[in-house]
Amino acid sequence: MMLFLLGGFLGAALVYAQYWRAQRETARIEEEKQALMEERQIVLDYMHTMVDAVGERLPREELFQRIVHAAILSTGALSACIFEKGGDDMMRGAAVEGLFPPHRPIPDTQRMKMGTRAKFIEQVLKSESFPVGEGVVGRVAATGRGELIVRASDDPRIVKHEDAALMVRSVIAAPIMVRQRLIGVLCVCNASDGLPFSETDYSLVEALAEQAGLAVHNADFLNLQADKQRFDIDLALASDVQLMLLPHEMPQVPGLDIDARYLAAQKVSGDLYDVFRLDHDRVGVAVADVSGKGMSASLLMAICRTTLRQIAPAHSSPARVLTEVNRSLAGDVHTGMYITMTYAVVDAGKNQITIARAGHELPLLSRRDPLTGVYISEFVGSEGMPVGLVDPELFEAAISGQTLLFAPGSTLVLYTDGLTEAPNEDDKEFGGARLADALRAAHTGSARQINDDILTAVEAFAGTGGLRDDYTLLTVKRT
């Protein structure tokens, strides 16, 4: 009987123990579930904070400051700091909140300045730098893996500061990555409840650092888009200004037929052409090309055109005009940039043209051979250096002009190298010989028809590749 009672008692005790174990397990699971829910909510709140910060388009320094503030609120840490990795592989404090211990010992000469600790520590952190690999933060930066240090006093990498307020008890450091590229390290120090950080705290900081990386990436992307949008607006305005500077109508001079074509490879071009009347029978014609492309080339070309218009009416010699243009632009042309230009005065009354060339492509002239009566196309021109490339004295010594017969039926073609350098599918260039052939075949047409035929020949040669550079084509026909 006693054995029976004892067996029943033990059975009941076993059932009771199993019940309480089940209750404790259920409570543990509920606690873990609650902790996970809290961690999830913290991360969601942090994400919303980061989205708001990105939406405000804050500068990176302010975005980092927002991140460390949110990290403290999320983890309950007493202090936090972001160390940013520079292009020189040195780590520097980019944002700090609270009394975050400096990475290195504070020199004796600075300890006396411990008036307002928070501000002082912030200055120390932002002024000091250390290489990737040094200390806990440097190790995280080198490996790309976070670290949890439960008892900092046992880790020799942790600096032991004499100031008790800077004592390190527990630390978490997590990398801030953007597409496998390290931006910095998020570091939190000392939990506010005095307890060491746990694995749960570590996973939370890792999640916060990951969200911080996304925020930095999105902020950089938005800033890039904003910069691109501003740049596109600037380009559109520059393109509009440039098109406004080009002649909208050709001057009407008896005996002259003029047509011009212009295409920018980008929104703005380094090419220029201009046609302006000098008197009843004479016009000035110019084609130029600035080294390089884009905004700077476009602006320099606009200055060049304005300068040419101011100087040309005062001189009958094209060589003198280019000399004065070069002298005037000497201070505006930056090192590494220059302008090639051909300027000609076409005199319909005297049936002649006078040409000066500042390092530009040779003009192409089609005219009747007085001996054979056959029309020939030949490249003509004179010596000269590009505008802005050499000192005014050397430029003046090198440039010269040439006067040629320009009788009825003759045609002058000025162009930029984008036309003659147009490649075909075999990467061969159109070249000057093909240009001369195209003019020879089309010389009986009007200036417009000649330009149409030349461009048709170029496009047929280039095929589907099209033109890869700006091109300008200016044709003057003596009727």
C-alpha positions in Angstrom: 0.0 0.0 0.0 2.8 2.4 0.9 4.5 1.7 -2.4 1.3 2.4 -4.2 0.9 5.8 -2.4 4.5 6.7 -2.9 4.2 5.9 -6.6 1.1 8.0 -6.9 2.8 10.9 -5.1 5.9 10.7 -7.4 3.7 10.6 -10.5 1.8 13.6 -9.4 5.0 15.5 -8.6 6.4 14.6 -12.0 3.2 15.8 -13.7 3.4 19.0 -11.6 7.0 19.5 -12.5 6.3 19.0 -16.2 3.4 21.5 -16.0 5.6 24.2 -14.5 8.4 23.5 -17.0 5.8 23.9 -19.7 4.6 27.1 -18.1 8.2 28.5 -17.8 8.9 27.5 -21.4 5.8 29.2 -22.6 6.7 32.3 -20.6 10.2 32.2 -22.0 8.8 31.9 -25.6 6.4 34.8 -24.9 9.3 36.9 -23.5 11.4 36.2 -26.6 8.5 36.9 -28.8 7.9 40.2 -27.0 11.5 41.1 -27.3 11.5 40.3 -31.0 8.4 42.4 -31.4 10.0 45.3 -29.5 13.2 45.0 -31.6 11.1 44.9 -34.8 9.3 48.0 -33.7 12.5 49.8 -32.8 13.9 49.0 -36.3 10.7 50.2 -37.9 10.8 53.4 -36.0 14.5 53.8 -36.9 13.7 53.2 -40.5 11.0 55.9 -40.4 13.4 58.3 -38.8 16.0 57.6 -41.6 13.4 58.0 -44.3 12.4 61.4 -42.8 16.1 62.4 -42.7 16.7 61.3 -46.3 13.5 63.1 -47.3 14.9 66.3 -45.8 18.0 66.0 -48.0 20.3 66.7 -45.1 24.0 67.1 -45.7 25.9 63.9 -44.8 27.2 65.3 -41.5 23.7 66.1 -40.3 22.4 62.7 -41.6 25.1 61.0 -39.5 24.1 63.1 -36.5 20.5 62.0 -37.0 21.7 58.4 -37.1 23.7 58.5 -33.8 20.8 60.2 -32.1 18.3 57.5 -33.3 20.8 54.8 -32.3 20.9 56.1 -28.7 17.1 56.3 -28.5 16.8 52.8 -30.0 19.4 51.0 -27.9 19.3 52.9 -24.6 23.1 53.5 -24.9 24.6 56.4 -23.1 26.7 57.5 -26.1 27.2 56.7 -29.8 29.6 57.7 -32.5 29.9 57.2 -36.3 33.5 56.8 -37.5 33.7 57.6 -41.3 36.2 56.0 -43.5 38.1 58.5 -45.7 39.7 57.9 -49.1 43.1 57.6 -47.4 41.8 54.6 -45.4 41.8 56.6 -42.2 38.9 56.6 -39.7 37.6 59.9 -38.4 34.7 60.7 -36.0 31.9 62.1 -38.1 29.1 62.4 -35.6 28.9 61.9 -31.8 26.3 62.1 -29.1 26.9 61.7 -25.4 30.3 61.3 -23.7 31.7 58.8 -26.2 35.2 57.7 -25.2 37.9 58.9 -27.7 39.7 56.2 -29.6 43.1 57.1 -28.2 44.2 58.5 -24.8 43.7 62.2 -24.3 47.0 64.1 -24.2 47.9 65.8 -20.9 47.9 69.1 -22.6 44.2 68.7 -23.5 42.9 67.3 -20.2 42.9 70.7 -18.6 40.4 71.9 -21.1 37.7 69.5 -19.8 35.3 72.4 -19.2 32.2 71.3 -21.1 32.9 67.6 -21.5 30.5 66.8 -24.3 31.7 69.6 -26.6 35.3 68.8 -25.8 34.9 65.1 -26.5 33.1 65.8 -29.8 36.1 68.0 -30.8 38.6 65.3 -29.9 36.7 62.6 -31.8 36.4 64.7 -34.9 40.0 65.9 -34.8 41.7 62.5 -34.3 42.2 59.9 -37.0 43.5 56.4 -37.0 44.1 53.8 -39.7 41.7 51.0 -40.6 42.7 48.0 -38.5 43.5 49.9 -35.3 41.4 49.2 -32.2 37.9 47.8 -32.2 36.5 50.3 -34.7 39.5 49.8 -37.0 39.1 46.0 -36.8 35.4 46.3 -37.8 36.3 48.6 -40.6 38.9 46.1 -41.9 36.8 43.0 -41.7 33.4 44.4 -42.4 32.0 42.3 -39.4 30.6 43.8 -36.3 31.8 43.1 -32.8 30.1 42.8 -29.4 32.4 43.4 -26.4 30.4 42.5 -23.2 33.2 43.3 -20.7 35.3 46.0 -22.1 37.7 46.0 -19.2 39.0 42.5 -20.4 39.7 43.7 -23.9 43.2 45.2 -24.4 42.1 47.2 -27.4 39.9 49.4 -25.3 41.6 52.6 -24.1 41.4 53.0 -20.3 40.8 56.7 -19.8 41.6 58.3 -16.4 38.3 60.3 -16.4 35.6 58.1 -14.8 33.0 59.6 -17.1 34.8 58.0 -20.0 35.1 54.5 -18.6 34.0 51.9 -21.1 31.9 49.0 -19.7 30.4 47.5 -22.9 30.6 48.3 -26.6 28.9 47.3 -29.8 30.5 48.3 -33.2 28.8 47.5 -36.5 29.9 48.4 -40.1 27.8 50.8 -42.2 28.0 49.3 -45.7 26.7 50.5 -49.1 26.7 47.8 -51.7 29.6 46.0 -50.1 31.5 49.3 -49.7 32.4 50.4 -46.2 31.1 53.9 -45.4 31.9 53.9 -41.7 31.3 52.2 -38.4 28.4 52.8 -36.0 29.5 52.4 -32.4 27.4 52.5 -29.2 28.9 52.5 -25.7 27.6 51.6 -22.2 23.9 50.7 -21.7 22.0 53.2 -19.6 20.8 50.4 -17.2 24.4 49.6 -16.3 24.2 46.1 -17.7 26.4 44.7 -20.4 25.1 44.7 -23.9 23.6 41.4 -25.0 23.4 39.4 -28.2 19.9 40.9 -28.7 21.4 44.4 -28.4 24.1 43.4 -30.9 21.6 42.2 -33.5 19.7 45.4 -33.0 22.7 47.6 -33.6 23.6 45.5 -36.7 20.1 46.1 -38.1 20.4 49.8 -37.3 23.8 50.1 -39.1 22.3 48.3 -42.1 19.4 50.7 -42.3 21.9 53.6 -41.8 23.8 52.3 -44.9 20.6 52.3 -46.9 19.8 55.8 -45.7 23.3 57.1 -46.8 23.0 55.4 -50.1 19.5 56.9 -50.7 20.7 60.3 -49.6 23.7 60.1 -51.9 21.4 59.0 -54.8 18.9 61.8 -54.2 21.7 64.4 -54.0 23.2 63.0 -57.2 19.8 63.2 -58.9 19.3 66.8 -57.6 22.8 67.7 -58.9 22.1 66.1 -62.2 18.7 67.9 -62.5 20.4 71.2 -61.8 23.2 70.4 -64.3 20.6 69.4 -66.9 18.8 72.8 -66.4 22.1 74.6 -66.7 22.9 72.7 -69.9 19.5 73.5 -71.3 19.9 77.2 -70.6 23.5 77.1 -72.1 22.1 75.3 -75.1 19.4 77.9 -75.5 21.9 80.8 -75.2 24.2 79.1 -77.6 21.5 78.7 -80.2 20.5 82.3 -79.7 24.0 83.4 -80.6 24.0 81.6 -83.9 22.7 83.6 -86.9 19.0 83.0 -87.5 19.1 84.6 -91.0 21.9 84.9 -93.5 22.7 88.5 -94.6 21.5 89.3 -98.1 24.4 90.3 -100.2 24.1 90.6 -104.0 26.0 87.7 -105.7 26.3 85.6 -102.6 24.3 82.5 -101.5 25.1 81.3 -97.9 23.9 78.3 -96.0 25.1 76.8 -92.6 24.4 73.6 -90.7 25.2 72.9 -87.1 24.8 69.9 -84.8 25.9 69.4 -81.2 26.9 65.9 -80.2 25.8 66.9 -76.6 23.3 69.5 -75.4 25.9 72.1 -75.8 28.7 72.4 -78.4 32.2 73.7 -78.7 31.6 74.6 -82.3 30.7 78.1 -83.6 29.8 79.6 -86.9 29.0 83.2 -87.7 28.1 85.3 -90.7 27.7 89.1 -90.6 27.6 91.9 -93.1 30.6 94.3 -93.2 29.3 96.6 -95.9 27.3 96.5 -99.1 29.5 93.9 -100.9 31.4 92.3 -98.1 30.5 89.7 -95.4 32.6 88.2 -92.7 32.3 84.4 -92.2 33.8 82.3 -89.4 33.9 78.7 -88.2 35.6 77.8 -84.9 36.0 74.8 -82.6 36.9 74.9 -78.9 39.0 72.0 -77.6 36.8 69.9 -75.4 33.1 69.8 -75.0 30.4 70.6 -72.5 29.6 73.7 -70.5 33.1 75.3 -70.4 33.6 74.9 -74.2 30.1 76.4 -74.8 30.8 79.4 -72.6 34.2 80.1 -74.1 32.7 79.8 -77.6 30.0 82.4 -76.6 32.7 84.8 -75.4 34.7 84.2 -78.6 31.7 85.0 -80.9 31.0 88.2 -79.0 34.6 89.3 -79.2 34.8 88.5 -83.0 31.7 90.6 -83.6 33.2 93.5 -81.8 36.6 93.4 -83.5 35.8 92.3 -87.1 34.2 95.6 -88.4 37.3 97.6 -87.4 39.8 95.7 -89.5 39.8 94.7 -93.2 42.5 92.0 -92.7 41.2 88.7 -91.3 44.7 88.0 -89.9 44.5 91.3 -87.9 41.1 90.3 -86.7 42.3 86.9 -85.4 45.3 88.6 -83.8 43.1 91.0 -81.9 40.7 88.2 -80.9 43.6 86.2 -79.5 44.9 89.2 -77.6 41.5 89.9 -76.1 40.8 86.3 -75.1 44.3 85.6 -73.7 43.0 86.0 -70.1 39.8 84.0 -70.6 41.2 80.8 -72.1 42.2 78.4 -69.3 45.3 76.3 -69.5 44.7 73.2 -71.7 42.0 74.9 -73.7 42.2 76.7 -77.1 40.1 77.7 -80.1 40.8 76.8 -83.7 39.2 79.2 -86.1 39.0 80.2 -89.8 37.8 83.7 -90.6 37.3 85.0 -94.1 36.1 88.2 -95.7 34.1 87.6 -98.8 34.0 90.5 -101.2 31.4 90.0 -103.9 32.3 93.4 -105.5 35.9 92.5 -106.1 35.3 88.7 -106.7 37.7 87.7 -104.0 38.1 86.2 -100.6 40.7 86.9 -98.0 41.2 84.0 -95.5 43.1 83.7 -92.2 43.4 80.5 -90.3 44.1 80.0 -86.6 45.1 76.4 -86.5 41.7 75.3 -87.9 40.8 72.8 -90.7 41.8 74.0 -94.2 39.0 75.7 -96.0 37.8 74.0 -99.2 37.4 76.0 -102.3 35.7 75.0 -105.6 36.4 77.2 -108.6 36.9 77.1 -112.4 40.5 76.4 -113.5 41.3 79.4 -115.8 43.4 77.2 -118.1 41.1 74.1 -118.6 37.7 75.6 -117.6 37.1 72.6 -115.4 35.9 73.1 -111.8 38.4 71.9 -109.2 38.1 71.5 -105.5 41.2 72.3 -103.4 42.1 73.0 -99.8 43.4 76.5 -99.3 44.6 78.6 -96.4 47.5 80.0 -94.5 49.6 79.4 -91.4 48.5 80.2 -87.9 48.3 79.0 -84.3 45.1 78.3 -82.3 43.6 81.2 -80.3 44.7 81.0 -76.6 47.4 78.5 -77.1 50.5 80.8 -77.3 51.5 84.3 -76.2 50.0 87.2 -78.3 53.4 88.0 -79.8 54.0 84.5 -81.0 50.5 84.2 -82.3 50.9 87.5 -84.3 54.2 86.3 -85.8 52.8 83.0 -86.9 49.5 84.1 -88.5 49.1 85.3 -92.1 46.3 85.9 -94.6 45.7 84.8 -98.2 43.6 86.5 -100.9 42.1 84.3 -103.6 39.9 84.8 -106.7 36.2 84.1 -106.0 34.5 84.5 -109.3 30.9 83.5 -110.1 30.4 79.8 -109.8 33.0 79.5 -107.0 32.1 77.9 -103.7 33.8 78.2 -100.3 33.2 75.5 -97.6 34.2 76.0 -94.0 33.7 73.1 -91.5 34.8 71.6 -88.2 36.7 68.3 -87.8 33.6 66.5 -86.6 32.6 66.2 -90.2 35.9 65.0 -91.7 36.5 62.7 -88.7 33.1 61.0 -88.9 33.9 57.2 -88.7 32.3 54.3 -90.6 31.8 50.8 -89.2 35.4 50.0 -89.9 36.5 53.0 -87.9 37.8 54.8 -91.0 37.3 58.5 -91.1 35.4 60.3 -93.9 38.4 62.5 -94.5 39.2 65.6 -96.6 39.4 63.7 -99.9 35.8 62.5 -99.7 34.7 66.0 -98.7 36.4 67.4 -101.8 34.8 64.7 -103.9 31.4 65.5 -102.5 31.8 69.3 -103.2 33.1 68.6 -106.7 30.0 66.5 -107.5 27.6 69.1 -106.0 29.3 72.4 -107.0 26.6 73.4 -109.5 23.8 73.4 -106.9 22.8 76.2 -104.5 24.6 76.6 -101.1 21.7 74.7 -99.5 21.9 71.9 -102.0 25.7 71.6 -101.7 25.3 71.2 -97.9 22.6 68.7 -98.3 24.7 66.6 -100.7 27.8 66.8 -98.4 25.8 65.7 -95.4 24.2 62.9 -97.4 27.7 61.7 -98.4 28.9 61.8 -94.8 25.8 60.0 -93.4 26.1 57.3 -96.1 29.7 56.8 -95.2 29.1 56.7 -91.4 26.2 54.3 -91.7 24.3 53.5 -88.5 27.2 54.8 -86.4 26.3 58.4 -87.0 28.5 61.4 -86.1 30.4 61.1 -82.8 31.4 64.8 -82.6 30.0 68.3 -83.0 29.9 69.4 -86.6 29.5 72.7 -88.4 29.3 73.2 -92.1 29.2 76.7 -93.7 29.0 77.2 -97.4 29.3 80.4 -99.4 28.4 80.2 -103.1 29.3 83.1 -105.5 26.4 83.3 -107.9 
